[in-house]
Amino acid sequence: MASAQLTREQILTWLEEVRDPEIPVLSVVELGVVRDVQVGETGVVVEMTPTYSGCPALHVMEEEIERTLRAHGVDAVEVRIVFREPWTTDWMSDEAKEKLRAYGIAPPHASAEGDALVPLRRRDVIPCPFCASHNTAQKSEFGSTACKAIFVCNDCRQPFDYFKAI
Amino acid sequence: MSAPSKPAVPDESWVPGRAPAGPTSGATSNALFEYLCRLGDDRLVLGHRLSQWCGHAPIFEEDIALGNFALDLIGQASALLHLAGEVEGKGRDEDALAFLRDENQFRNAQLVELPIGDFGYTVVRQFLFDAFDVLLLDGLTRSSNETLAGIAGKALKEAKYHLRHSAEWVVRLGDGTEESHGRVQRALNELWPFAFELFETDDVDHAMNAQGVAAEPATLRAQWESTVRDVFAKATLLVPETARLVTGGRRGRHTEHLGHMLAEMQILPRSHPGAKW
């Protein structure tokens, strides 16, 4: 397929097929890491930004974007890593957040850029994604991936991940 | 020799925040490359040190936390060294800079290369660095170099939770048991002279300031000191009086520990050049 026939919207639709390998319920578009798509004479440029600086999934998603677009007949694909604006969970739609919850991951609250240094500060209440109880406790601010914290529900006794607001 | 506190170049005359009277970096012609290596190497070396805790931390939650910090710092290093390679224009990428430079070409401060010690030692070192890092990165978000400003904006979010976490541990251990207090006080006594190298300002920093890339590190010192002294007071820790301060890392002079660390860090890509895994 010649690049000239492609539209930005078409590319974005195809990119919905590319999942975050660590959170397969969200696409790279829903996650907010795809920042822009440019369709030019010479090919397609996809700009993406990392969630966290060291996110190991970044390069997997990069390769997967190239592979998926090639499978749709787009031969000239360039994925560019950009840092213009730091990624924030606020870019996630309500629909994407509901997908997370249904998958068993408590979705991020609105991010609050506060003072870094408030030792032993009060923490937000994170509802249990399974039974909706507010009686939950953080077990570890750091979890299985850079973007998640480990919580446990004191009512249904289910441990769960919280997708941290950043 | 295993004492981690021996600086490569003790300099009695150096005043923190002022360039040492001795040699400058001699790198002003390519100051941006040099500066980006300093930023990248601090993170690469500290990130590698933190990764050495993997599977060894005192509790599971801290094992994950330290691994997480390591990942953030190495990711930041990767972006910074990638940019350094582009600025240098000799075809070196972040992997070439990380794995194929020798000890004397590393530009990190000596603070970050010291062995991990015990958990309290790692926590105090991390806190001293994080308190500096938040100030540094906040300034860099306004850099005239747009790519650097973007990388800093991303890294600043991470540095903030690093600082919150390390500060919480400093208070918990310092104001904890007799044993934990003693350990972090000893760590602070040993690490304090190393912290001031972070604020050393030389010809490279003058050039960066003149180009609007970055403020001189010396300008961050007063606010850093106020932050760390406040937290150490809450932690019931005494800040040592010290005359001997450390210098040399920014010009490639390091403690004996960096070479050993690099041998371990670099052996795979050096033994199997171009290997992919």
Chai-1 contact restraints between the chains, C-beta under 6 A:
chainA,res_idxA,chainB,res_idxB,connection_type,confidence,min_distance_angstrom,max_distance_angstrom,comment,restraint_id
A,S53,B,D72,contact,1.0,0.0,6.0,A-B,restraint_1
A,S53,B,G75,contact,1.0,0.0,6.0,A-B,restraint_2
A,S53,B,Q76,contact,1.0,0.0,6.0,A-B,restraint_3
A,S53,B,K154,contact,1.0,0.0,6.0,A-B,restraint_4
A,S53,B,A155,contact,1.0,0.0,6.0,A-B,restraint_5
A,G54,B,L71,contact,1.0,0.0,6.0,A-B,restraint_6
A,G54,B,D72,contact,1.0,0.0,6.0,A-B,restraint_7
A,G54,B,I74,contact,1.0,0.0,6.0,A-B,restraint_8
A,G54,B,G75,contact,1.0,0.0,6.0,A-B,restraint_9
A,F83,B,G150,contact,1.0,0.0,6.0,A-B,restraint_10
A,F83,B,I151,contact,1.0,0.0,6.0,A-B,restraint_11
A,F83,B,K154,contact,1.0,0.0,6.0,A-B,restraint_12
A,R84,B,G150,contact,1.0,0.0,6.0,A-B,restraint_13
A,P86,B,G153,contact,1.0,0.0,6.0,A-B,restraint_14
A,P86,B,K154,contact,1.0,0.0,6.0,A-B,restraint_15
A,P86,B,K157,contact,1.0,0.0,6.0,A-B,restraint_16
A,A116,B,V134,contact,1.0,0.0,6.0,A-B,restraint_17
A,A116,B,K160,contact,1.0,0.0,6.0,A-B,restraint_18
A,A116,B,L163,contact,1.0,0.0,6.0,A-B,restraint_19
A,A116,B,R164,contact,1.0,0.0,6.0,A-B,restraint_20
A,L117,B,L163,contact,1.0,0.0,6.0,A-B,restraint_21
A,L117,B,A167,contact,1.0,0.0,6.0,A-B,restraint_22
A,P119,B,A167,contact,1.0,0.0,6.0,A-B,restraint_23
A,P119,B,E168,contact,1.0,0.0,6.0,A-B,restraint_24
A,P119,B,V171,contact,1.0,0.0,6.0,A-B,restraint_25
A,L120,B,E168,contact,1.0,0.0,6.0,A-B,restraint_26
A,S140,B,E61,contact,1.0,0.0,6.0,A-B,restraint_27
A,F142,B,I64,contact,1.0,0.0,6.0,A-B,restraint_28
A,F142,B,A65,contact,1.0,0.0,6.0,A-B,restraint_29
A,F142,B,N68,contact,1.0,0.0,6.0,A-B,restraint_30
A,A146,B,N68,contact,1.0,0.0,6.0,A-B,restraint_31
A,A146,B,L71,contact,1.0,0.0,6.0,A-B,restraint_32
A,I166,B,K157,contact,1.0,0.0,6.0,A-B,restraint_33
